[in-house]
Amino acid sequence: MKVAKLKRTIDELTLEERVFVIAYLQHLARVDDPAHKARLGERLRRMEQGRKITLAQAQRLHEALEAEGV
């Protein structure tokens, strides 16, 4: 697929679809990066040690930040 066709296709996407495409492209850009893999490994290790929050806690945090305009 040509870049021009990709651009036209992206132009037709909804905002939600564009956000997904952006996340996917970022994933592709770093999926094989050893430093990225190391960061993910470290985050997983910390979560396994109990340094994590529940979904409800994350939602409350998100709502609080939104209320502050962040």
PQR file of N, CA, C, O and H, with PARSE charges and radii, in Angstrom:
ATOM      1  N   MET A   1       0.856  -1.177   0.000 -0.4000 1.5000
ATOM      2  CA  MET A   1       0.000   0.000   0.000 -0.0000 2.0000
ATOM      3  C   MET A   1       0.900   1.238   0.000  0.5500 1.7000
ATOM      4  O   MET A   1       1.885   1.308   0.735 -0.5500 1.4000
ATOM      5  N   LYS A   2       0.552   2.177  -0.812 -0.4000 1.5000
ATOM      6  CA  LYS A   2       1.315   3.418  -0.921 -0.0000 2.0000
ATOM      7  C   LYS A   2       1.011   4.343   0.256  0.5500 1.7000
ATOM      8  O   LYS A   2      -0.067   4.285   0.847 -0.5500 1.4000
ATOM      9  H   LYS A   2      -0.249   2.120  -1.409  0.4000 1.0000
ATOM     10  N   VAL A   3       1.969   5.185   0.578 -0.4000 1.5000
ATOM     11  CA  VAL A   3       1.814   6.128   1.685 -0.0000 2.0000
ATOM     12  C   VAL A   3       0.621   7.048   1.442  0.5500 1.7000
ATOM     13  O   VAL A   3      -0.130   7.347   2.371 -0.5500 1.4000
ATOM     14  H   VAL A   3       2.845   5.232   0.097  0.4000 1.0000
ATOM     15  N   ALA A   4       0.446   7.490   0.223 -0.4000 1.5000
ATOM     16  CA  ALA A   4      -0.675   8.386  -0.086 -0.0000 2.0000
ATOM     17  C   ALA A   4      -2.008   7.707   0.224  0.5500 1.7000
ATOM     18  O   ALA A   4      -2.919   8.344   0.753 -0.5500 1.4000
ATOM     19  H   ALA A   4       1.056   7.247  -0.531  0.4000 1.0000
ATOM     20  N   LYS A   5      -2.124   6.430  -0.099 -0.4000 1.5000
ATOM     21  CA  LYS A   5      -3.369   5.706   0.185 -0.0000 2.0000
ATOM     22  C   LYS A   5      -3.550   5.545   1.697  0.5500 1.7000
ATOM     23  O   LYS A   5      -4.663   5.666   2.210 -0.5500 1.4000
ATOM     24  H   LYS A   5      -1.383   5.913  -0.529  0.4000 1.0000
ATOM     25  N   LEU A   6      -2.456   5.271   2.403 -0.4000 1.5000
ATOM     26  CA  LEU A   6      -2.534   5.170   3.862 -0.0000 2.0000
ATOM     27  C   LEU A   6      -3.015   6.490   4.467  0.5500 1.7000
ATOM     28  O   LEU A   6      -3.848   6.495   5.373 -0.5500 1.4000
ATOM     29  H   LEU A   6      -1.553   5.173   1.986  0.4000 1.0000
ATOM     30  N   LYS A   7      -2.491   7.597   3.968 -0.4000 1.5000
ATOM     31  CA  LYS A   7      -2.906   8.903   4.472 -0.0000 2.0000
ATOM     32  C   LYS A   7      -4.401   9.131   4.251  0.5500 1.7000
ATOM     33  O   LYS A   7      -5.104   9.604   5.144 -0.5500 1.4000
ATOM     34  H   LYS A   7      -1.814   7.593   3.233  0.4000 1.0000
ATOM     35  N   ARG A   8      -4.878   8.788   3.053 -0.4000 1.5000
ATOM     36  CA  ARG A   8      -6.304   8.961   2.762 -0.0000 2.0000
ATOM     37  C   ARG A   8      -7.145   8.089   3.688  0.5500 1.7000
ATOM     38  O   ARG A   8      -8.186   8.522   4.183 -0.5500 1.4000
ATOM     39  H   ARG A   8      -4.307   8.404   2.328  0.4000 1.0000
ATOM     40  N   THR A   9      -6.692   6.867   3.916 -0.4000 1.5000
ATOM     41  CA  THR A   9      -7.424   5.954   4.797 -0.0000 2.0000
ATOM     42  C   THR A   9      -7.459   6.510   6.213  0.5500 1.7000
ATOM     43  O   THR A   9      -8.509   6.501   6.856 -0.5500 1.4000
ATOM     44  H   THR A   9      -5.847   6.516   3.514  0.4000 1.0000
ATOM     45  N   ILE A  10      -6.326   6.992   6.701 -0.4000 1.5000
ATOM     46  CA  ILE A  10      -6.257   7.550   8.055 -0.0000 2.0000
ATOM     47  C   ILE A  10      -7.133   8.793   8.175  0.5500 1.7000
ATOM     48  O   ILE A  10      -7.769   9.014   9.205 -0.5500 1.4000
ATOM     49  H   ILE A  10      -5.473   6.999   6.179  0.4000 1.0000
ATOM     50  N   ASP A  11      -7.164   9.597   7.123 -0.4000 1.5000
ATOM     51  CA  ASP A  11      -8.010  10.788   7.137 -0.0000 2.0000
ATOM     52  C   ASP A  11      -9.482  10.438   7.344  0.5500 1.7000
ATOM     53  O   ASP A  11     -10.238  11.248   7.880 -0.5500 1.4000
ATOM     54  H   ASP A  11      -6.648   9.418   6.286  0.4000 1.0000
ATOM     55  N   GLU A  12      -9.893   9.253   6.930 -0.4000 1.5000
ATOM     56  CA  GLU A  12     -11.282   8.832   7.030 -0.0000 2.0000
ATOM     57  C   GLU A  12     -11.630   8.175   8.367  0.5500 1.7000
ATOM     58  O   GLU A  12     -12.798   7.885   8.624 -0.5500 1.4000
ATOM     59  H   GLU A  12      -9.279   8.595   6.494  0.4000 1.0000
ATOM     60  N   LEU A  13     -10.636   7.939   9.214 -0.4000 1.5000
ATOM     61  CA  LEU A  13     -10.861   7.267  10.488 -0.0000 2.0000
ATOM     62  C   LEU A  13     -11.474   8.207  11.514  0.5500 1.7000
ATOM     63  O   LEU A  13     -11.337   9.428  11.438 -0.5500 1.4000
ATOM     64  H   LEU A  13      -9.687   8.175   9.005  0.4000 1.0000
ATOM     65  N   THR A  14     -12.152   7.596  12.476 -0.4000 1.5000
ATOM     66  CA  THR A  14     -12.653   8.363  13.616 -0.0000 2.0000
ATOM     67  C   THR A  14     -11.479   8.683  14.527  0.5500 1.7000
ATOM     68  O   THR A  14     -10.396   8.118  14.377 -0.5500 1.4000
ATOM     69  H   THR A  14     -12.263   6.604  12.538  0.4000 1.0000
ATOM     70  N   LEU A  15     -11.694   9.584  15.464 -0.4000 1.5000
ATOM     71  CA  LEU A  15     -10.645   9.928  16.425 -0.0000 2.0000
ATOM     72  C   LEU A  15     -10.214   8.685  17.202  0.5500 1.7000
ATOM     73  O   LEU A  15      -9.021   8.457  17.402 -0.5500 1.4000
ATOM     74  H   LEU A  15     -12.574  10.043  15.586  0.4000 1.0000
ATOM     75  N   GLU A  16     -11.175   7.892  17.634 -0.4000 1.5000
ATOM     76  CA  GLU A  16     -10.848   6.675  18.386 -0.0000 2.0000
ATOM     77  C   GLU A  16     -10.001   5.722  17.549  0.5500 1.7000
ATOM     78  O   GLU A  16      -9.053   5.127  18.061 -0.5500 1.4000
ATOM     79  H   GLU A  16     -12.144   8.078  17.471  0.4000 1.0000
ATOM     80  N   GLU A  17     -10.328   5.575  16.289 -0.4000 1.5000
ATOM     81  CA  GLU A  17      -9.543   4.700  15.413 -0.0000 2.0000
ATOM     82  C   GLU A  17      -8.136   5.248  15.193  0.5500 1.7000
ATOM     83  O   GLU A  17      -7.171   4.487  15.131 -0.5500 1.4000
ATOM     84  H   GLU A  17     -11.098   6.059  15.873  0.4000 1.0000
ATOM     85  N   ARG A  18      -8.024   6.563  15.076 -0.4000 1.5000
ATOM     86  CA  ARG A  18      -6.699   7.175  14.906 -0.0000 2.0000
ATOM     87  C   ARG A  18      -5.838   6.962  16.143  0.5500 1.7000
ATOM     88  O   ARG A  18      -4.642   6.692  16.030 -0.5500 1.4000
ATOM     89  H   ARG A  18      -8.808   7.182  15.126  0.4000 1.0000
ATOM     90  N   VAL A  19      -6.430   7.081  17.305 -0.4000 1.5000
ATOM     91  CA  VAL A  19      -5.688   6.847  18.552 -0.0000 2.0000
ATOM     92  C   VAL A  19      -5.156   5.416  18.566  0.5500 1.7000
ATOM     93  O   VAL A  19      -4.014   5.177  18.958 -0.5500 1.4000
ATOM     94  H   VAL A  19      -7.402   7.301  17.397  0.4000 1.0000
ATOM     95  N   PHE A  20      -5.986   4.467  18.136 -0.4000 1.5000
ATOM     96  CA  PHE A  20      -5.540   3.073  18.073 -0.0000 2.0000
ATOM     97  C   PHE A  20      -4.385   2.926  17.090  0.5500 1.7000
ATOM     98  O   PHE A  20      -3.401   2.250  17.391 -0.5500 1.4000
ATOM     99  H   PHE A  20      -6.914   4.661  17.817  0.4000 1.0000
ATOM    100  N   VAL A  21      -4.492   3.550  15.918 -0.4000 1.5000
ATOM    101  CA  VAL A  21      -3.425   3.462  14.913 -0.0000 2.0000
ATOM    102  C   VAL A  21      -2.129   4.042  15.465  0.5500 1.7000
ATOM    103  O   VAL A  21      -1.059   3.467  15.270 -0.5500 1.4000
ATOM    104  H   VAL A  21      -5.291   4.099  15.674  0.4000 1.0000
ATOM    105  N   ILE A  22      -2.218   5.174  16.150 -0.4000 1.5000
ATOM    106  CA  ILE A  22      -1.028   5.791  16.750 -0.0000 2.0000
ATOM    107  C   ILE A  22      -0.372   4.838  17.741  0.5500 1.7000
ATOM    108  O   ILE A  22       0.842   4.641  17.716 -0.5500 1.4000
ATOM    109  H   ILE A  22      -3.088   5.642  16.309  0.4000 1.0000
ATOM    110  N   ALA A  23      -1.189   4.244  18.617 -0.4000 1.5000
ATOM    111  CA  ALA A  23      -0.657   3.308  19.618 -0.0000 2.0000
ATOM    112  C   ALA A  23      -0.008   2.108  18.931  0.5500 1.7000
ATOM    113  O   ALA A  23       1.048   1.640  19.358 -0.5500 1.4000
ATOM    114  H   ALA A  23      -2.176   4.404  18.638  0.4000 1.0000
ATOM    115  N   TYR A  24      -0.634   1.619  17.879 -0.4000 1.5000
ATOM    116  CA  TYR A  24      -0.092   0.465  17.154 -0.0000 2.0000
ATOM    117  C   TYR A  24       1.245   0.809  16.501  0.5500 1.7000
ATOM    118  O   TYR A  24       2.190   0.023  16.568 -0.5500 1.4000
ATOM    119  H   TYR A  24      -1.491   1.999  17.532  0.4000 1.0000
ATOM    120  N   LEU A  25       1.325   1.973  15.874 -0.4000 1.5000
ATOM    121  CA  LEU A  25       2.587   2.376  15.247 -0.0000 2.0000
ATOM    122  C   LEU A  25       3.686   2.569  16.282  0.5500 1.7000
ATOM    123  O   LEU A  25       4.839   2.215  16.035 -0.5500 1.4000
ATOM    124  H   LEU A  25       0.557   2.612  15.819  0.4000 1.0000
ATOM    125  N   GLN A  26       3.342   3.126  17.435 -0.4000 1.5000
ATOM    126  CA  GLN A  26       4.335   3.269  18.506 -0.0000 2.0000
ATOM    127  C   GLN A  26       4.804   1.898  18.973  0.5500 1.7000
ATOM    128  O   GLN A  26       5.990   1.691  19.232 -0.5500 1.4000
ATOM    129  H   GLN A  26       2.405   3.414  17.636  0.4000 1.0000
ATOM    130  N   HIS A  27       3.867   0.971  19.076 -0.4000 1.5000
ATOM    131  CA  HIS A  27       4.230  -0.398  19.463 -0.0000 2.0000
ATOM    132  C   HIS A  27       5.207  -0.996  18.452  0.5500 1.7000
ATOM    133  O   HIS A  27       6.231  -1.564  18.832 -0.5500 1.4000
ATOM    134  H   HIS A  27       2.904   1.139  18.866  0.4000 1.0000
ATOM    135  N   LEU A  28       4.891  -0.866  17.178 -0.4000 1.5000
ATOM    136  CA  LEU A  28       5.769  -1.413  16.145 -0.0000 2.0000
ATOM    137  C   LEU A  28       7.155  -0.795  16.176  0.5500 1.7000
ATOM    138  O   LEU A  28       8.152  -1.468  15.913 -0.5500 1.4000
ATOM    139  H   LEU A  28       4.060  -0.404  16.869  0.4000 1.0000
ATOM    140  N   ALA A  29       7.213   0.496  16.501 -0.4000 1.5000
ATOM    141  CA  ALA A  29       8.494   1.207  16.509 -0.0000 2.0000
ATOM    142  C   ALA A  29       9.417   0.727  17.622  0.5500 1.7000
ATOM    143  O   ALA A  29      10.636   0.868  17.519 -0.5500 1.4000
ATOM    144  H   ALA A  29       6.403   1.042  16.715  0.4000 1.0000
ATOM    145  N   ARG A  30       8.847   0.160  18.686 -0.4000 1.5000
ATOM    146  CA  ARG A  30       9.703  -0.216  19.818 -0.0000 2.0000
ATOM    147  C   ARG A  30       9.623  -1.681  20.214  0.5500 1.7000
ATOM    148  O   ARG A  30      10.266  -2.083  21.184 -0.5500 1.4000
ATOM    149  H   ARG A  30       7.857   0.046  18.769  0.4000 1.0000
ATOM    150  N   VAL A  31       8.865  -2.479  19.507 -0.4000 1.5000
ATOM    151  CA  VAL A  31       8.637  -3.857  19.913 -0.0000 2.0000
ATOM    152  C   VAL A  31       9.939  -4.666  20.021  0.5500 1.7000
ATOM    153  O   VAL A  31      10.039  -5.547  20.874 -0.5500 1.4000
ATOM    154  H   VAL A  31       8.342  -2.152  18.719  0.4000 1.0000
ATOM    155  N   ASP A  32      10.910  -4.388  19.193 -0.4000 1.5000
ATOM    156  CA  ASP A  32      12.165  -5.145  19.218 -0.0000 2.0000
ATOM    157  C   ASP A  32      13.301  -4.407  19.913  0.5500 1.7000
ATOM    158  O   ASP A  32      14.438  -4.876  19.888 -0.5500 1.4000
ATOM    159  H   ASP A  32      10.828  -3.672  18.500  0.4000 1.0000
ATOM    160  N   ASP A  33      13.023  -3.276  20.525 -0.4000 1.5000
ATOM    161  CA  ASP A  33      14.047  -2.469  21.189 -0.0000 2.0000
ATOM    162  C   ASP A  33      14.414  -3.101  22.533  0.5500 1.7000
ATOM    163  O   ASP A  33      13.554  -3.224  23.405 -0.5500 1.4000
ATOM    164  H   ASP A  33      12.099  -2.895  20.545  0.4000 1.0000
ATOM    165  N   PRO A  34      15.668  -3.501  22.715 -0.5600 1.5000
ATOM    166  CA  PRO A  34      16.075  -4.126  23.973  0.2800 2.0000
ATOM    167  C   PRO A  34      15.823  -3.243  25.192  0.5500 1.7000
ATOM    168  O   PRO A  34      15.450  -3.751  26.249 -0.5500 1.4000
ATOM    169  N   ALA A  35      16.017  -1.943  25.067 -0.4000 1.5000
ATOM    170  CA  ALA A  35      15.785  -1.042  26.200 -0.0000 2.0000
ATOM    171  C   ALA A  35      14.308  -1.024  26.572  0.5500 1.7000
ATOM    172  O   ALA A  35      13.965  -0.991  27.754 -0.5500 1.4000
ATOM    173  H   ALA A  35      16.321  -1.530  24.208  0.4000 1.0000
ATOM    174  N   HIS A  36      13.447  -1.045  25.585 -0.4000 1.5000
ATOM    175  CA  HIS A  36      12.005  -1.072  25.845 -0.0000 2.0000
ATOM    176  C   HIS A  36      11.621  -2.385  26.539  0.5500 1.7000
ATOM    177  O   HIS A  36      10.844  -2.388  27.494 -0.5500 1.4000
ATOM    178  H   HIS A  36      13.726  -1.072  24.625  0.4000 1.0000
ATOM    179  N   LYS A  37      12.169  -3.482  26.051 -0.4000 1.5000
ATOM    180  CA  LYS A  37      11.890  -4.778  26.676 -0.0000 2.0000
ATOM    181  C   LYS A  37      12.363  -4.788  28.130  0.5500 1.7000
ATOM    182  O   LYS A  37      11.701  -5.359  28.997 -0.5500 1.4000
ATOM    183  H   LYS A  37      12.800  -3.479  25.275  0.4000 1.0000
ATOM    184  N   ALA A  38      13.496  -4.163  28.394 -0.4000 1.5000
ATOM    185  CA  ALA A  38      14.018  -4.095  29.764 -0.0000 2.0000
ATOM    186  C   ALA A  38      13.084  -3.267  30.654  0.5500 1.7000
ATOM    187  O   ALA A  38      12.814  -3.648  31.793 -0.5500 1.4000
ATOM    188  H   ALA A  38      14.034  -3.699  27.690  0.4000 1.0000
ATOM    189  N   ARG A  39      12.593  -2.136  30.135 -0.4000 1.5000
ATOM    190  CA  ARG A  39      11.651  -1.302  30.905 -0.0000 2.0000
ATOM    191  C   ARG A  39      10.380  -2.082  31.229  0.5500 1.7000
ATOM    192  O   ARG A  39       9.884  -2.032  32.355 -0.5500 1.4000
ATOM    193  H   ARG A  39      12.812  -1.826  29.210  0.4000 1.0000
ATOM    194  N   LEU A  40       9.862  -2.795  30.247 -0.4000 1.5000
ATOM    195  CA  LEU A  40       8.654  -3.590  30.482 -0.0000 2.0000
ATOM    196  C   LEU A  40       8.916  -4.680  31.516  0.5500 1.7000
ATOM    197  O   LEU A  40       8.075  -4.943  32.376 -0.5500 1.4000
ATOM    198  H   LEU A  40      10.265  -2.835  29.333  0.4000 1.0000
ATOM    199  N   GLY A  41      10.082  -5.309  31.430 -0.4000 1.5000
ATOM    200  CA  GLY A  41      10.438  -6.340  32.393 -0.0000 2.0000
ATOM    201  C   GLY A  41      10.523  -5.786  33.807  0.5500 1.7000
ATOM    202  O   GLY A  41      10.070  -6.421  34.760 -0.5500 1.4000
ATOM    203  H   GLY A  41      10.765  -5.095  30.732  0.4000 1.0000
ATOM    204  N   GLU A  42      11.100  -4.612  33.938 -0.4000 1.5000
ATOM    205  CA  GLU A  42      11.210  -3.973  35.249 -0.0000 2.0000
ATOM    206  C   GLU A  42       9.832  -3.610  35.792  0.5500 1.7000
ATOM    207  O   GLU A  42       9.565  -3.795  36.979 -0.5500 1.4000
ATOM    208  H   GLU A  42      11.468  -4.097  33.164  0.4000 1.0000
ATOM    209  N   ARG A  43       8.966  -3.099  34.938 -0.4000 1.5000
ATOM    210  CA  ARG A  43       7.606  -2.767  35.381 -0.0000 2.0000
ATOM    211  C   ARG A  43       6.859  -4.025  35.827  0.5500 1.7000
ATOM    212  O   ARG A  43       6.157  -4.002  36.838 -0.5500 1.4000
ATOM    213  H   ARG A  43       9.183  -2.949  33.974  0.4000 1.0000
ATOM    214  N   LEU A  44       7.003  -5.103  35.090 -0.4000 1.5000
ATOM    215  CA  LEU A  44       6.352  -6.360  35.455 -0.0000 2.0000
ATOM    216  C   LEU A  44       6.881  -6.863  36.794  0.5500 1.7000
ATOM    217  O   LEU A  44       6.108  -7.328  37.631 -0.5500 1.4000
ATOM    218  H   LEU A  44       7.573  -5.122  34.269  0.4000 1.0000
ATOM    219  N   ARG A  45       8.187  -6.774  36.998 -0.4000 1.5000
ATOM    220  CA  ARG A  45       8.788  -7.211  38.257 -0.0000 2.0000
ATOM    221  C   ARG A  45       8.209  -6.430  39.429  0.5500 1.7000
ATOM    222  O   ARG A  45       7.869  -7.008  40.461 -0.5500 1.4000
ATOM    223  H   ARG A  45       8.815  -6.396  36.318  0.4000 1.0000
ATOM    224  N   ARG A  46       8.095  -5.092  39.262 -0.4000 1.5000
ATOM    225  CA  ARG A  46       7.540  -4.260  40.334 -0.0000 2.0000
ATOM    226  C   ARG A  46       6.081  -4.608  40.599  0.5500 1.7000
ATOM    227  O   ARG A  46       5.646  -4.627  41.751 -0.5500 1.4000
ATOM    228  H   ARG A  46       8.371  -4.622  38.423  0.4000 1.0000
ATOM    229  N   MET A  47       5.327  -4.882  39.549 -0.4000 1.5000
ATOM    230  CA  MET A  47       3.923  -5.260  39.733 -0.0000 2.0000
ATOM    231  C   MET A  47       3.811  -6.593  40.475  0.5500 1.7000
ATOM    232  O   MET A  47       2.950  -6.763  41.338 -0.5500 1.4000
ATOM    233  H   MET A  47       5.680  -4.867  38.613  0.4000 1.0000
ATOM    234  N   GLU A  48       4.682  -7.527  40.132 -0.4000 1.5000
ATOM    235  CA  GLU A  48       4.660  -8.829  40.801 -0.0000 2.0000
ATOM    236  C   GLU A  48       5.019  -8.698  42.278  0.5500 1.7000
ATOM    237  O   GLU A  48       4.633  -9.538  43.090 -0.5500 1.4000
ATOM    238  H   GLU A  48       5.382  -7.389  39.430  0.4000 1.0000
ATOM    239  N   GLN A  49       5.753  -7.649  42.624 -0.4000 1.5000
ATOM    240  CA  GLN A  49       6.121  -7.392  44.017 -0.0000 2.0000
ATOM    241  C   GLN A  49       5.022  -6.643  44.757  0.5500 1.7000
ATOM    242  O   GLN A  49       5.166  -6.321  45.936 -0.5500 1.4000
ATOM    243  H   GLN A  49       6.067  -6.966  41.964  0.4000 1.0000
ATOM    244  N   GLY A  50       3.920  -6.366  44.058 -0.4000 1.5000
ATOM    245  CA  GLY A  50       2.803  -5.714  44.709 -0.0000 2.0000
ATOM    246  C   GLY A  50       2.657  -4.237  44.425  0.5500 1.7000
ATOM    247  O   GLY A  50       1.729  -3.608  44.933 -0.5500 1.4000
ATOM    248  H   GLY A  50       3.803  -6.627  43.100  0.4000 1.0000
ATOM    249  N   ARG A  51       3.536  -3.667  43.637 -0.4000 1.5000
ATOM    250  CA  ARG A  51       3.459  -2.233  43.320 -0.0000 2.0000
ATOM    251  C   ARG A  51       2.522  -2.039  42.139  0.5500 1.7000
ATOM    252  O   ARG A  51       2.950  -1.838  41.002 -0.5500 1.4000
ATOM    253  H   ARG A  51       4.290  -4.178  43.224  0.4000 1.0000
ATOM    254  N   LYS A  52       1.228  -2.105  42.443 -0.4000 1.5000
ATOM    255  CA  LYS A  52       0.221  -1.922  41.405 -0.0000 2.0000
ATOM    256  C   LYS A  52      -1.037  -1.359  42.043  0.5500 1.7000
ATOM    257  O   LYS A  52      -1.154  -1.303  43.267 -0.5500 1.4000
ATOM    258  H   LYS A  52       0.880  -2.269  43.366  0.4000 1.0000
ATOM    259  N   ILE A  53      -1.975  -0.942  41.203 -0.4000 1.5000
ATOM    260  CA  ILE A  53      -3.233  -0.423  41.705 -0.0000 2.0000
ATOM    261  C   ILE A  53      -4.373  -1.186  41.042  0.5500 1.7000
ATOM    262  O   ILE A  53      -4.199  -1.813  39.997 -0.5500 1.4000
ATOM    263  H   ILE A  53      -1.880  -0.988  40.209  0.4000 1.0000
ATOM    264  N   THR A  54      -5.536  -1.119  41.668 -0.4000 1.5000
ATOM    265  CA  THR A  54      -6.709  -1.789  41.113 -0.0000 2.0000
ATOM    266  C   THR A  54      -7.297  -0.931  39.992  0.5500 1.7000
ATOM    267  O   THR A  54      -6.945   0.238  39.831 -0.5500 1.4000
ATOM    268  H   THR A  54      -5.678  -0.610  42.516  0.4000 1.0000
ATOM    269  N   LEU A  55      -8.196  -1.536  39.226 -0.4000 1.5000
ATOM    270  CA  LEU A  55      -8.881  -0.788  38.180 -0.0000 2.0000
ATOM    271  C   LEU A  55      -9.676   0.362  38.786  0.5500 1.7000
ATOM    272  O   LEU A  55      -9.685   1.468  38.244 -0.5500 1.4000
ATOM    273  H   LEU A  55      -8.482  -2.485  39.357  0.4000 1.0000
ATOM    274  N   ALA A  56     -10.342   0.104  39.904 -0.4000 1.5000
ATOM    275  CA  ALA A  56     -11.128   1.152  40.563 -0.0000 2.0000
ATOM    276  C   ALA A  56     -10.226   2.313  40.984  0.5500 1.7000
ATOM    277  O   ALA A  56     -10.609   3.474  40.837 -0.5500 1.4000
ATOM    278  H   ALA A  56     -10.335  -0.794  40.344  0.4000 1.0000
ATOM    279  N   GLN A  57      -9.039   2.017  41.503 -0.4000 1.5000
ATOM    280  CA  GLN A  57      -8.102   3.071  41.898 -0.0000 2.0000
ATOM    281  C   GLN A  57      -7.651   3.872  40.670  0.5500 1.7000
ATOM    282  O   GLN A  57      -7.548   5.098  40.724 -0.5500 1.4000
ATOM    283  H   GLN A  57      -8.728   1.074  41.622  0.4000 1.0000
ATOM    284  N   ALA A  58      -7.386   3.176  39.578 -0.4000 1.5000
ATOM    285  CA  ALA A  58      -6.962   3.852  38.358 -0.0000 2.0000
ATOM    286  C   ALA A  58      -8.069   4.756  37.827  0.5500 1.7000
ATOM    287  O   ALA A  58      -7.801   5.863  37.360 -0.5500 1.4000
ATOM    288  H   ALA A  58      -7.469   2.180  39.534  0.4000 1.0000
ATOM    289  N   GLN A  59      -9.307   4.285  37.898 -0.4000 1.5000
ATOM    290  CA  GLN A  59     -10.433   5.092  37.432 -0.0000 2.0000
ATOM    291  C   GLN A  59     -10.604   6.343  38.290  0.5500 1.7000
ATOM    292  O   GLN A  59     -10.860   7.428  37.767 -0.5500 1.4000
ATOM    293  H   GLN A  59      -9.524   3.386  38.277  0.4000 1.0000
ATOM    294  N   ARG A  60     -10.462   6.189  39.618 -0.4000 1.5000
ATOM    295  CA  ARG A  60     -10.569   7.353  40.497 -0.0000 2.0000
ATOM    296  C   ARG A  60      -9.454   8.355  40.207  0.5500 1.7000
ATOM    297  O   ARG A  60      -9.693   9.562  40.183 -0.5500 1.4000
ATOM    298  H   ARG A  60     -10.254   5.308  40.042  0.4000 1.0000
ATOM    299  N   LEU A  61      -8.262   7.867  39.993 -0.4000 1.5000
ATOM    300  CA  LEU A  61      -7.139   8.734  39.670 -0.0000 2.0000
ATOM    301  C   LEU A  61      -7.396   9.466  38.360  0.5500 1.7000
ATOM    302  O   LEU A  61      -7.161  10.670  38.254 -0.5500 1.4000
ATOM    303  H   LEU A  61      -8.068   6.886  40.012  0.4000 1.0000
ATOM    304  N   HIS A  62      -7.875   8.736  37.373 -0.4000 1.5000
ATOM    305  CA  HIS A  62      -8.182   9.336  36.080 -0.0000 2.0000
ATOM    306  C   HIS A  62      -9.233  10.435  36.219  0.5500 1.7000
ATOM    307  O   HIS A  62      -9.086  11.524  35.664 -0.5500 1.4000
ATOM    308  H   HIS A  62      -8.066   7.758  37.459  0.4000 1.0000
ATOM    309  N   GLU A  63     -10.276  10.142  36.954 -0.4000 1.5000
ATOM    310  CA  GLU A  63     -11.340  11.133  37.166 -0.0000 2.0000
ATOM    311  C   GLU A  63     -10.824  12.374  37.892  0.5500 1.7000
ATOM    312  O   GLU A  63     -11.192  13.497  37.549 -0.5500 1.4000
ATOM    313  H   GLU A  63     -10.396   9.258  37.405  0.4000 1.0000
ATOM    314  N   ALA A  64      -9.977  12.168  38.890 -0.4000 1.5000
ATOM    315  CA  ALA A  64      -9.412  13.295  39.627 -0.0000 2.0000
ATOM    316  C   ALA A  64      -8.531  14.158  38.713  0.5500 1.7000
ATOM    317  O   ALA A  64      -8.588  15.387  38.760 -0.5500 1.4000
ATOM    318  H   ALA A  64      -9.678  11.255  39.169  0.4000 1.0000
ATOM    319  N   LEU A  65      -7.730  13.508  37.897 -0.4000 1.5000
ATOM    320  CA  LEU A  65      -6.876  14.269  36.976 -0.0000 2.0000
ATOM    321  C   LEU A  65      -7.714  15.013  35.940  0.5500 1.7000
ATOM    322  O   LEU A  65      -7.423  16.163  35.611 -0.5500 1.4000
ATOM    323  H   LEU A  65      -7.684  12.509  37.859  0.4000 1.0000
ATOM    324  N   GLU A  66      -8.746  14.362  35.430 -0.4000 1.5000
ATOM    325  CA  GLU A  66      -9.641  15.026  34.485 -0.0000 2.0000
ATOM    326  C   GLU A  66     -10.304  16.247  35.116  0.5500 1.7000
ATOM    327  O   GLU A  66     -10.433  17.293  34.480 -0.5500 1.4000
ATOM    328  H   GLU A  66      -8.983  13.428  35.698  0.4000 1.0000
ATOM    329  N   ALA A  67     -10.720  16.103  36.365 -0.4000 1.5000
ATOM    330  CA  ALA A  67     -11.371  17.209  37.069 -0.0000 2.0000
ATOM    331  C   ALA A  67     -10.423  18.394  37.224  0.5500 1.7000
ATOM    332  O   ALA A  67     -10.864  19.544  37.242 -0.5500 1.4000
ATOM    333  H   ALA A  67     -10.615  15.254  36.882  0.4000 1.0000
ATOM    334  N   GLU A  68      -9.125  18.121  37.337 -0.4000 1.5000
ATOM    335  CA  GLU A  68      -8.126  19.173  37.455 -0.0000 2.0000
ATOM    336  C   GLU A  68      -7.709  19.717  36.095  0.5500 1.7000
ATOM    337  O   GLU A  68      -6.965  20.694  36.007 -0.5500 1.4000
ATOM    338  H   GLU A  68      -8.767  17.187  37.322  0.4000 1.0000
ATOM    339  N   GLY A  69      -8.192  19.077  35.041 -0.4000 1.5000
ATOM    340  CA  GLY A  69      -7.837  19.534  33.694 -0.0000 2.0000
ATOM    341  C   GLY A  69      -6.520  18.991  33.192  0.5500 1.7000
ATOM    342  O   GLY A  69      -5.943  19.526  32.244 -0.5500 1.4000
ATOM    343  H   GLY A  69      -8.796  18.284  35.112  0.4000 1.0000
ATOM    344  N   VAL A  70      -6.041  17.937  33.816 -0.4000 1.5000
ATOM    345  CA  VAL A  70      -4.762  17.333  33.430 -0.0000 2.0000
ATOM    346  C   VAL A  70      -4.984  16.239  32.425  0.5500 1.7000
ATOM    347  O   VAL A  70      -4.026  15.609  31.976 -0.5500 1.4000
ATOM    348  H   VAL A  70      -6.509  17.502  34.585  0.4000 1.0000
TER
END
